[in-house]
Amino acid sequence: MRTAATTLGLAVAALWLAVLLSAAGAVYCKFRARQLFIQLEQLSTQRDDLDIQWGQLQLEQSAWSTHAFVESVAGKKLHMSMPAPQDIVIVRP
C-alpha cells in the first residue's frame, strides 16, 4: 500500500517534470521562432533584390527594343540604310 506521503511525493515529482519539460519546450519554441524570423528577413531581402533586378531588366528590354536603337544597330553593325524614295517600289495585286 502506498501512503499519502508517497503519493504526494510522486505527484510533486510529476509536476516538477511537467514544469521542466514545458520550460524546455518554451525555450525551444522561442529559439525556433527567432530562426524562422531571421530566415523570413533574409527571404524578404532576397525578394527585394530580385524585384530591383526585374525592374532593371524591364528597363533594359524597353531600351533595347526602341525603334531608334534598332535602326542604329542595323546601320552600324549590319550596314543597312533606309532606301531613297525613288528606289521604293509599291507592288499591288
MDAnalysis code that builds the backbone (N, CA, C; Angstrom):
import MDAnalysis as mda
import numpy as np

u = mda.Universe.empty(279, n_residues=93, atom_resindex=np.repeat(np.arange(93), 3), trajectory=True)
u.add_TopologyAttr("name", ["N", "CA", "C"] * 93)
u.add_TopologyAttr("resid", np.arange(1, 94))
u.add_TopologyAttr("resname", ["MET", "ARG", "THR", "ALA", "ALA", "THR", "THR", "LEU", "GLY", "LEU", "ALA", "VAL", "ALA", "ALA", "LEU", "TRP", "LEU", "ALA", "VAL", "LEU", "LEU", "SER", "ALA", "ALA", "GLY", "ALA", "VAL", "TYR", "CYS", "LYS", "PHE", "ARG", "ALA", "ARG", "GLN", "LEU", "PHE", "ILE", "GLN", "LEU", "GLU", "GLN", "LEU", "SER", "THR", "GLN", "ARG", "ASP", "ASP", "LEU", "ASP", "ILE", "GLN", "TRP", "GLY", "GLN", "LEU", "GLN", "LEU", "GLU", "GLN", "SER", "ALA", "TRP", "SER", "THR", "HIS", "ALA", "PHE", "VAL", "GLU", "SER", "VAL", "ALA", "GLY", "LYS", "LYS", "LEU", "HIS", "MET", "SER", "MET", "PRO", "ALA", "PRO", "GLN", "ASP", "ILE", "VAL", "ILE", "VAL", "ARG", "PRO"])
u.atoms.positions = np.array([
    [0.824, -1.181, 0.000],
    [0.000, 0.000, 0.000],
    [0.873, 1.250, 0.000],
    [0.405, 2.161, -0.761],
    [1.123, 3.433, -0.791],
    [0.547, 4.331, 0.269],
    [1.427, 5.069, 0.807],
    [0.975, 6.021, 1.814],
    [0.689, 7.351, 1.138],
    [0.085, 8.222, 1.863],
    [-0.251, 9.548, 1.339],
    [1.016, 10.322, 1.005],
    [2.080, 10.120, 1.811],
    [3.338, 10.833, 1.581],
    [3.984, 10.366, 0.271],
    [3.905, 9.072, 0.002],
    [4.486, 8.538, -1.232],
    [3.723, 9.056, -2.448],
    [2.410, 9.054, -2.363],
    [1.577, 9.566, -3.450],
    [1.839, 11.047, -3.681],
    [1.960, 11.800, -2.589],
    [2.260, 13.228, -2.684],
    [3.634, 13.448, -3.302],
    [4.606, 12.638, -2.917],
    [5.964, 12.742, -3.480],
    [5.975, 12.475, -4.971],
    [5.222, 11.457, -5.407],
    [5.137, 11.162, -6.837],
    [4.450, 12.298, -7.596],
    [3.421, 12.862, -7.004],
    [2.704, 13.967, -7.635],
    [3.619, 15.183, -7.789],
    [4.403, 15.495, -6.758],
    [5.333, 16.628, -6.808],
    [6.409, 16.370, -7.861],
    [6.912, 15.143, -7.925],
    [7.930, 14.798, -8.915],
    [7.347, 14.924, -10.335],
    [6.142, 14.465, -10.525],
    [5.497, 14.566, -11.834],
    [5.272, 16.029, -12.211],
    [4.879, 16.854, -11.256],
    [4.690, 18.280, -11.519],
    [6.012, 18.954, -11.877],
    [7.078, 18.596, -11.170],
    [8.404, 19.156, -11.462],
    [8.831, 18.772, -12.880],
    [8.607, 17.532, -13.215],
    [8.959, 17.071, -14.558],
    [8.140, 17.813, -15.616],
    [6.851, 18.006, -15.354],
    [5.998, 18.734, -16.286],
    [6.460, 20.185, -16.438],
    [6.841, 20.812, -15.329],
    [7.323, 22.202, -15.380],
    [8.620, 22.285, -16.166],
    [9.541, 21.371, -15.935],
    [10.816, 21.379, -16.657],
    [10.606, 21.131, -18.152],
    [9.759, 20.197, -18.485],
    [9.501, 19.923, -19.901],
    [8.811, 21.104, -20.588],
    [7.865, 21.740, -19.909],
    [7.198, 22.891, -20.524],
    [8.161, 24.072, -20.659],
    [9.068, 24.246, -19.698],
    [10.063, 25.310, -19.798],
    [11.014, 25.047, -20.970],
    [11.457, 23.788, -21.101],
    [12.335, 23.444, -22.221],
    [11.597, 23.638, -23.543],
    [10.330, 23.287, -23.589],
    [9.541, 23.488, -24.801],
    [9.386, 24.958, -25.147],
    [9.174, 25.790, -24.135],
    [9.038, 27.227, -24.376],
    [10.341, 27.822, -24.897],
    [11.475, 27.393, -24.331],
    [12.775, 27.884, -24.790],
    [13.014, 27.462, -26.236],
    [12.707, 26.207, -26.549],
    [12.896, 25.719, -27.915],
    [11.992, 26.479, -28.896],
    [10.755, 26.703, -28.518],
    [9.824, 27.429, -29.396],
    [10.310, 28.854, -29.664],
    [10.834, 29.503, -28.644],
    [11.346, 30.861, -28.820],
    [12.573, 30.845, -29.734],
    [13.452, 29.876, -29.534],
    [14.643, 29.738, -30.369],
    [14.251, 29.489, -31.822],
    [13.302, 28.593, -32.037],
    [12.848, 28.263, -33.393],
    [12.161, 29.474, -34.045],
    [11.406, 30.219, -33.268],
    [10.746, 31.419, -33.800],
    [11.784, 32.446, -34.248],
    [12.860, 32.586, -33.492],
    [13.927, 33.516, -33.882],
    [14.591, 33.060, -35.173],
    [14.857, 31.757, -35.285],
    [15.454, 31.232, -36.511],
    [14.552, 31.496, -37.715],
    [13.281, 31.240, -37.553],
    [12.343, 31.446, -38.652],
    [12.208, 32.921, -39.010],
    [12.258, 33.802, -38.010],
    [12.192, 35.237, -38.283],
    [13.413, 35.694, -39.069],
    [14.588, 35.199, -38.697],
    [15.814, 35.545, -39.425],
    [15.715, 35.051, -40.860],
    [15.222, 33.838, -41.041],
    [15.055, 33.294, -42.385],
    [14.051, 34.125, -43.183],
    [12.969, 34.547, -42.551],
    [11.979, 35.390, -43.215],
    [12.590, 36.712, -43.664],
    [13.387, 37.319, -42.809],
    [14.037, 38.581, -43.163],
    [15.004, 38.402, -44.327],
    [15.743, 37.288, -44.330],
    [16.660, 37.023, -45.442],
    [15.890, 36.839, -46.743],
    [14.783, 36.122, -46.686],
    [13.966, 35.917, -47.883],
    [13.343, 37.223, -48.354],
    [12.954, 38.082, -47.422],
    [12.397, 39.385, -47.801],
    [13.454, 40.242, -48.495],
    [14.671, 40.209, -47.993],
    [15.762, 40.949, -48.612],
    [16.051, 40.399, -50.003],
    [16.063, 39.082, -50.121],
    [16.293, 38.457, -51.425],
    [15.174, 38.825, -52.398],
    [13.925, 38.837, -51.926],
    [12.799, 39.216, -52.773],
    [12.947, 40.659, -53.253],
    [13.342, 41.556, -52.348],
    [13.513, 42.960, -52.728],
    [14.621, 43.104, -53.772],
    [15.727, 42.369, -53.597],
    [16.817, 42.415, -54.572],
    [16.351, 41.905, -55.934],
    [15.568, 40.828, -55.928],
    [15.058, 40.294, -57.188],
    [14.072, 41.253, -57.851],
    [13.270, 41.958, -57.055],
    [12.362, 42.960, -57.610],
    [13.144, 44.085, -58.289],
    [14.238, 44.494, -57.677],
    [15.078, 45.545, -58.263],
    [15.681, 45.055, -59.576],
    [16.197, 43.831, -59.576],
    [16.779, 43.276, -60.800],
    [15.724, 43.153, -61.902],
    [14.516, 42.745, -61.533],
    [13.441, 42.615, -62.517],
    [13.115, 43.970, -63.142],
    [13.046, 45.003, -62.316],
    [12.792, 46.345, -62.835],
    [13.891, 46.803, -63.770],
    [15.131, 46.508, -63.405],
    [16.250, 46.889, -64.264],
    [16.202, 46.144, -65.598],
    [15.838, 44.859, -65.551],
    [15.723, 44.088, -66.788],
    [14.605, 44.616, -67.681],
    [13.507, 45.026, -67.077],
    [12.412, 45.592, -67.871],
    [12.841, 46.900, -68.532],
    [13.565, 47.742, -67.787],
    [14.061, 48.990, -68.377],
    [15.045, 48.711, -69.509],
    [15.925, 47.736, -69.286],
    [16.901, 47.397, -70.316],
    [16.205, 46.854, -71.566],
    [15.203, 46.015, -71.368],
    [14.479, 45.461, -72.507],
    [13.778, 46.563, -73.295],
    [13.173, 47.505, -72.583],
    [12.488, 48.583, -73.299],
    [13.485, 49.477, -74.031],
    [14.683, 49.644, -73.484],
    [15.694, 50.464, -74.153],
    [16.226, 49.758, -75.400],
    [16.390, 48.448, -75.328],
    [16.923, 47.702, -76.462],
    [15.916, 47.580, -77.597],
    [14.660, 47.697, -77.296],
    [13.650, 47.473, -78.337],
    [13.093, 48.766, -78.937],
    [13.666, 49.909, -78.613],
    [13.170, 51.155, -79.213],
    [13.546, 51.205, -80.689],
    [12.740, 51.878, -81.464],
    [12.953, 51.950, -82.907],
    [14.299, 52.591, -83.235],
    [14.634, 53.643, -82.531],
    [15.888, 54.352, -82.809],
    [17.093, 53.460, -82.537],
    [17.047, 52.675, -81.492],
    [18.171, 51.811, -81.165],
    [18.325, 50.700, -82.208],
    [17.206, 50.095, -82.596],
    [17.250, 49.028, -83.603],
    [17.781, 49.581, -84.922],
    [17.322, 50.755, -85.290],
    [17.794, 51.372, -86.533],
    [19.281, 51.693, -86.461],
    [19.732, 52.163, -85.314],
    [21.149, 52.480, -85.130],
    [22.008, 51.229, -85.252],
    [21.624, 50.149, -84.605],
    [22.389, 48.903, -84.660],
    [22.371, 48.343, -86.081],
    [21.214, 48.401, -86.749],
    [21.120, 47.906, -88.123],
    [22.059, 48.687, -89.042],
    [22.170, 49.970, -88.830],
    [23.047, 50.785, -89.668],
    [24.512, 50.544, -89.386],
    [24.882, 50.440, -88.129],
    [26.301, 50.303, -87.765],
    [26.814, 48.880, -87.962],
    [26.107, 47.903, -87.466],
    [26.626, 46.534, -87.483],
    [26.264, 45.781, -88.762],
    [25.110, 46.056, -89.325],
    [24.663, 45.309, -90.499],
    [24.785, 46.134, -91.781],
    [25.222, 47.372, -91.657],
    [25.412, 48.275, -92.799],
    [24.118, 48.411, -93.597],
    [23.023, 48.516, -92.914],
    [21.721, 48.704, -93.549],
    [21.384, 50.188, -93.538],
    [20.604, 50.605, -94.505],
    [20.173, 52.013, -94.549],
    [18.781, 52.067, -95.151],
    [18.121, 53.179, -94.926],
    [16.790, 53.390, -95.493],
    [16.948, 53.640, -96.985],
    [16.106, 53.052, -97.816],
    [16.222, 53.299, -99.263],
    [15.762, 54.713, -99.605],
    [16.271, 55.185, -100.674],
    [15.860, 56.512, -101.159],
    [14.418, 56.412, -101.659],
    [13.661, 57.504, -101.593],
    [12.256, 57.451, -102.026],
    [12.080, 56.969, -103.460],
    [13.003, 57.315, -104.368],
    [12.861, 56.876, -105.758],
    [13.151, 55.389, -105.934],
    [13.783, 54.741, -104.937],
    [14.086, 53.309, -105.017],
    [12.967, 52.437, -104.443],
    [11.970, 53.055, -103.852],
    [10.868, 52.293, -103.237],
    [9.855, 51.933, -104.315],
    [9.525, 50.657, -104.375],
    [8.557, 50.170, -105.349],
    [7.377, 49.584, -104.589],
    [6.192, 50.018, -104.925],
    [4.975, 49.519, -104.274],
    [4.347, 48.514, -105.212],
    [4.114, 47.309, -104.743],
    [3.537, 46.251, -105.558],
    [2.096, 46.064, -105.115],
    [1.202, 46.159, -106.080],
    [-0.225, 45.978, -105.783],
    [-0.733, 44.753, -106.537],
    [-1.663, 44.040, -105.954],
    [-2.166, 42.845, -106.642],
    [-3.014, 43.185, -107.858],
])
